[in-house]
């Protein structure tokens, strides 16, 4: 039996999401304790699946120790088993599961599950939903909105909406519920590799704030900024960021 990379990513993200929902609905734990256990449960499930089906590939996960071995591998799975642990623990819907494969640093494919909304997005089978609205909607971090948000919103005439998980925000753009997602102030590769892969697969723009490509499986996993946007807004935001 063979499983494609795309199917494997989607299966692991979707099934991990189901486990997380069950954990939240049945657990006597709350708050940080619930989030900690849930992170470990989802991480163990995804890592076990990758070890079974892709034992030769490298893995970078938020919830596992990192090391230099992955840097010598062309193929690296980049995992966030629970993106938005705070939102998950608070009973909110804006959290996600990220499973992505980077090949030679590029986000080749990804799957993002938003389990509380019953959604699964995969880079090989996605298109942007189109919705007509009077003002574009820009999504920003619920807890760390970027300082530039107000200026960008003014430039675009946009409404700013805070939301939790990076994956939830990016998929809201894919789903047509928003028009762009801007972040500055620091993320890690696991925060945006799968969302970027899905966004690119849908024909959206995804890059650093200066327009440079997102590169993964690097020695330093920090990615300071991110723009995921409908193409008609991306150029204006990038020009603004370059001029600052």
C-alpha positions as CSV (number, residue, x, y, z in Angstrom):
1,X,0.0,0.0,0.0
2,X,1.3,3.4,-0.9
3,X,0.2,6.8,0.3
4,X,1.0,10.1,-1.4
5,X,2.6,12.9,0.5
6,X,-0.5,15.0,0.1
7,X,-2.9,12.3,1.4
8,X,-0.6,11.6,4.3
9,X,-0.4,15.3,5.3
10,X,-4.2,15.6,5.1
11,X,-4.9,12.4,7.0
12,X,-2.5,13.3,9.8
13,X,-3.9,16.8,10.2
14,X,-7.5,15.7,10.1
15,X,-7.1,12.8,12.5
16,X,-5.0,14.8,15.0
17,X,-7.8,17.4,14.9
18,X,-10.3,14.7,15.8
19,X,-8.2,13.6,18.7
20,X,-7.9,17.2,20.0
21,X,-11.6,17.7,19.8
22,X,-12.2,14.5,21.8
23,X,-9.6,15.5,24.3
24,X,-11.2,18.9,24.9
25,X,-14.7,17.5,25.1
26,X,-13.9,14.7,27.5
27,X,-11.1,16.1,29.6
28,X,-11.3,17.1,33.3
29,X,-8.3,19.3,32.7
30,X,-8.5,23.0,32.0
31,X,-6.3,25.9,30.9
32,X,-2.6,25.4,30.6
33,X,-2.8,21.7,31.7
34,X,-5.3,20.9,29.0
35,X,-3.2,22.6,26.4
36,X,-0.1,20.9,27.4
37,X,-1.6,17.4,27.3
38,X,-3.3,18.1,24.0
39,X,-0.1,19.3,22.4
40,X,1.6,16.1,23.4
41,X,-1.2,13.8,22.3
42,X,-1.4,15.4,18.8
43,X,2.3,15.5,18.4
44,X,2.7,11.8,19.3
45,X,0.0,10.9,16.8
46,X,1.6,12.8,13.9
47,X,5.1,11.7,14.6
48,X,4.1,8.1,14.8
49,X,2.4,8.4,11.4
50,X,5.4,10.0,9.9
51,X,7.8,7.4,11.4
52,X,5.6,4.6,9.9
53,X,5.1,6.1,6.4
54,X,8.1,8.4,5.8
55,X,10.9,7.0,8.1
56,X,13.7,8.5,6.0
57,X,12.4,12.1,6.1
58,X,13.4,14.7,8.6
59,X,10.8,16.2,11.0
60,X,10.7,19.6,12.7
61,X,7.9,19.9,15.2
62,X,7.1,22.7,17.8
63,X,6.6,20.0,20.4
64,X,9.8,17.9,19.9
65,X,13.5,18.6,20.5
66,X,15.3,20.0,17.5
67,X,18.7,19.0,16.2
68,X,21.1,19.4,13.3
69,X,20.3,16.1,11.5
70,X,17.3,17.6,9.7
71,X,19.6,20.2,8.0
72,X,21.2,17.5,5.9
73,X,17.9,16.2,4.6
74,X,16.2,17.5,1.4
75,X,12.7,16.6,2.7
76,X,11.6,17.9,6.1
77,X,8.1,17.6,7.5
78,X,7.2,20.8,9.5
79,X,4.6,20.2,12.2
80,X,2.5,22.3,14.6
81,X,0.3,19.7,16.3
82,X,-1.8,22.4,17.9
83,X,-1.5,26.0,16.6
84,X,-3.4,28.2,19.0
85,X,-3.1,26.4,22.2
86,X,-4.5,29.3,24.1
87,X,-7.6,29.4,22.0
88,X,-8.0,25.6,22.2
89,X,-7.8,25.8,26.0
90,X,-10.3,28.6,26.1
91,X,-12.9,26.7,24.1
92,X,-12.6,28.9,21.1
93,X,-12.8,27.7,17.5
94,X,-9.8,29.6,16.1
95,X,-7.0,26.9,16.4
96,X,-5.6,24.5,13.9
97,X,-3.3,21.6,13.1
98,X,-0.5,22.1,10.7
99,X,1.3,19.4,8.7
100,X,3.6,20.5,5.9
101,X,6.4,19.1,3.8
102,X,9.3,21.4,2.8
103,X,11.6,20.2,0.0
104,X,14.9,22.0,-0.4
105,X,13.6,24.8,1.7
106,X,10.4,25.4,-0.3
107,X,6.9,24.7,1.1
108,X,6.0,21.9,-1.3
109,X,2.7,20.9,0.2
110,X,0.6,21.2,3.4
111,X,-2.6,20.5,5.1
112,X,-4.3,22.6,7.7
113,X,-7.2,21.3,9.8
114,X,-9.5,23.7,11.6
115,X,-11.3,21.0,13.6
116,X,-13.7,23.1,15.7
117,X,-15.2,24.3,12.4
118,X,-15.1,20.9,10.7
119,X,-12.7,22.2,8.0
120,X,-9.7,20.6,6.3
121,X,-7.6,22.5,3.7
122,X,-5.0,20.9,1.6
123,X,-2.6,22.5,-0.9
124,X,-3.3,20.1,-3.7
125,X,-7.1,20.6,-3.7
126,X,-8.0,24.1,-2.7
127,X,-9.2,27.3,-4.3
128,X,-10.0,30.7,-2.9
129,X,-13.6,31.4,-2.2
130,X,-14.7,34.8,-3.5
131,X,-17.0,37.1,-1.5
132,X,-18.0,40.6,-2.3
133,X,-17.7,43.2,0.6
134,X,-17.5,46.9,0.8
135,X,-14.2,46.9,2.7
136,X,-11.4,44.4,2.7
137,X,-10.9,42.5,5.9
138,X,-7.4,42.2,7.4
139,X,-6.7,39.6,10.1
140,X,-4.1,40.1,12.8
141,X,-3.0,38.3,15.9
142,X,-5.4,38.3,18.7
143,X,-2.7,38.7,21.3
144,X,0.2,40.4,19.4
145,X,-1.2,42.6,16.6
146,X,1.6,44.2,14.6
147,X,2.3,47.9,15.1
148,X,1.9,48.5,11.4
149,X,-1.7,47.2,11.4
150,X,-3.5,50.5,11.7
151,X,-1.4,52.1,8.9
152,X,-1.9,49.2,6.5
153,X,-5.7,49.2,7.3
154,X,-5.8,52.9,6.5
155,X,-3.9,52.4,3.3
156,X,-6.4,49.7,2.1
157,X,-9.5,51.1,3.7
158,X,-9.6,47.7,5.5
159,X,-11.4,46.5,8.6
160,X,-9.0,44.9,11.1
161,X,-10.2,41.8,12.9
162,X,-8.2,39.9,15.5
163,X,-8.1,36.1,15.5
164,X,-6.2,33.3,17.1
165,X,-4.1,30.7,15.4
166,X,-2.0,31.6,12.3
167,X,-3.5,28.6,10.5
168,X,-7.0,29.8,11.3
169,X,-6.3,33.3,10.0
170,X,-4.7,32.0,6.8
171,X,-7.5,29.6,6.1
172,X,-10.1,32.3,6.7
173,X,-8.4,34.2,3.8
174,X,-8.6,31.0,1.7
175,X,-12.2,30.5,2.6
176,X,-13.1,34.0,1.5
177,X,-13.9,35.3,5.0
178,X,-11.0,37.8,4.9
179,X,-8.7,39.3,2.3
180,X,-5.3,39.3,3.9
181,X,-3.4,38.2,7.0
182,X,-0.4,40.3,8.2
183,X,1.9,39.4,11.0
184,X,5.1,41.0,12.3
185,X,7.0,40.4,15.5
186,X,8.1,36.8,15.1
187,X,6.9,33.3,14.3
188,X,8.5,30.0,13.7
189,X,8.6,27.7,10.7
190,X,5.9,25.5,12.2
191,X,3.6,28.5,12.6
192,X,3.3,29.2,8.9
193,X,4.8,26.5,6.6
194,X,1.5,24.5,6.2
195,X,-0.7,27.7,6.0
196,X,1.7,29.1,3.4
197,X,1.7,25.9,1.3
198,X,-2.1,25.9,1.3
199,X,-2.3,29.6,0.5
200,X,0.1,29.2,-2.4
201,X,-1.8,26.2,-3.7
202,X,-4.9,28.3,-3.7
203,X,-3.2,31.0,-5.8
204,X,-2.8,33.5,-2.9
205,X,0.3,35.5,-2.2
206,X,2.4,34.3,0.6
207,X,5.8,35.8,1.5
208,X,7.9,37.7,4.0
209,X,6.8,41.3,4.6
210,X,9.6,42.5,2.2
211,X,8.3,40.2,-0.5
212,X,11.1,37.6,-0.2
213,X,10.2,34.0,-0.3
214,X,9.5,31.9,2.7
215,X,12.3,29.4,3.3
216,X,12.1,26.5,5.6
217,X,14.2,23.8,7.3
218,X,16.8,26.5,8.3
219,X,19.2,26.4,11.3
220,X,17.3,29.3,12.8
221,X,13.6,28.5,12.8
222,X,12.4,32.1,13.4
223,X,10.4,33.8,10.6
224,X,9.9,37.4,11.7
225,X,7.0,38.4,9.5
226,X,4.4,37.1,7.1
227,X,1.9,38.3,4.5
228,X,-0.8,36.0,3.1
229,X,-3.1,38.0,0.9
230,X,-5.3,38.1,-2.2
231,X,-3.0,39.2,-5.0
232,X,-4.9,42.6,-5.5
233,X,-3.8,43.6,-2.0
234,X,-0.4,42.1,-1.7
235,X,1.6,44.5,-3.9
236,X,0.2,47.6,-2.0
237,X,1.1,46.1,1.4
238,X,4.6,45.0,0.2
239,X,5.3,48.5,-1.1
240,X,4.3,50.0,2.2
241,X,6.5,47.6,4.2
242,X,9.5,48.3,1.9
243,X,9.2,52.0,2.4
244,X,9.2,51.9,6.2
